[in-house]
Amino acid sequence: MVEQSLGSIGQIKEVFTLVDFYQYIKGVEYLICVAFFIGFPMFYRYLHHKEQQTKTQTHH
């Protein structure tokens, strides 16, 4: 199932039933959630790391 999901990223998938459509959208949603949960903490650290650097540079 995971191999099918990862293999179909970026491909247009033809769906015939509502259940097929729901399963496809659910898989895409899970990938978006995983990307967000990995990307947001990295972005947050990047922003606050820059803020700490500017604070220490202005005090010295």
N, C-alpha and C positions, 0 to 999 in steps of 0.2 A: 504494500500500500504506500509506504514512504517512497519507494523507488518510482512508483507511478506518479506520485505527486511532484517529486523533484524533476522527473523526466518531462512532465507536461508544463513546466514553467515557461511562460512566454508563447505558448502555442494556443491557437484558437481551437477550442474543443467544441465539437458538435454534440449538443445534448438533445435528447428526445423526450424525456419525461421531467416532471418537476423534481423528482427525487434525484435524478442525475445532476440537474442544475444545482440543487441544494448541496449535494456532496461536493461538487466542484467549487462552489463559492465558499463552503466551509473550509476546504483545504487551503484556498487562497487567503482566507481570513486568518487562519492559524499561522501561515507564513508571515503575514503582515504583523501579527502580534509578536511573534518571535523576533522579527527585525526591530520592532519598536522597543521591546524589553532589553535588547542588546544595545541598540543605538542610543537610546535616551540617556542611560547612565554614563555612557562614554562622552556624549555631548555635554552633559551636566558637569562632569569632571573637567572637561576642556575649558568651559566657561569660567569655572571657579578657579582653575589653575592660573588662567590669565589674570583674573582679578587679584589673586594673591601676589603674583609677580609685580603688578603695577603698584600695589600697596607697599611692598618691601622696597621697591625702587624709589618711591617718593619719600620714604622716611630716611634713607641713607644719603 
